[in-house]
Amino acid sequence: IQSERRSYGLLIEADVREEMRAAGDWYEARESGVGGRFAVVVDKYLQQIISDPFRYPKAGPTTHKAKIIGWPYSIYFTVLEQQRLVKIIAVWQGNQDPAKLKRRLK
């Protein structure tokens, strides 16, 4: 008997949405269509995360990390189990200052 799995809700704060948009714009400015492909891939990962957040490795005491294959980005998130929410903390480009990310992960 297969147990029914319910997806988690998704919480993305405005600053993270802006990061995602800026990354897509950056790619689009370099080559037409690439920004759109990036957005599609990020959306696919977000859907995978909310369907099974615990499949992704921990990046801190309460934070998980989903490495976006083929792109220099990772999605950092926490799972708010009682609310059945996944909160996206960052869509982070690997070459950025790791100290900034560490402050956000708390």
Protein Blocks (a to p, Z undefined) as FASTA:
>chain_A
ZZddddddddddfklmmmmmmmmmmmmmmoghjlmmmmmmmmmmmmmmmmommlpccfbf
kbccdddehiacdcdddddfknopacdfbdcdfkbcfklmmmmnZZ
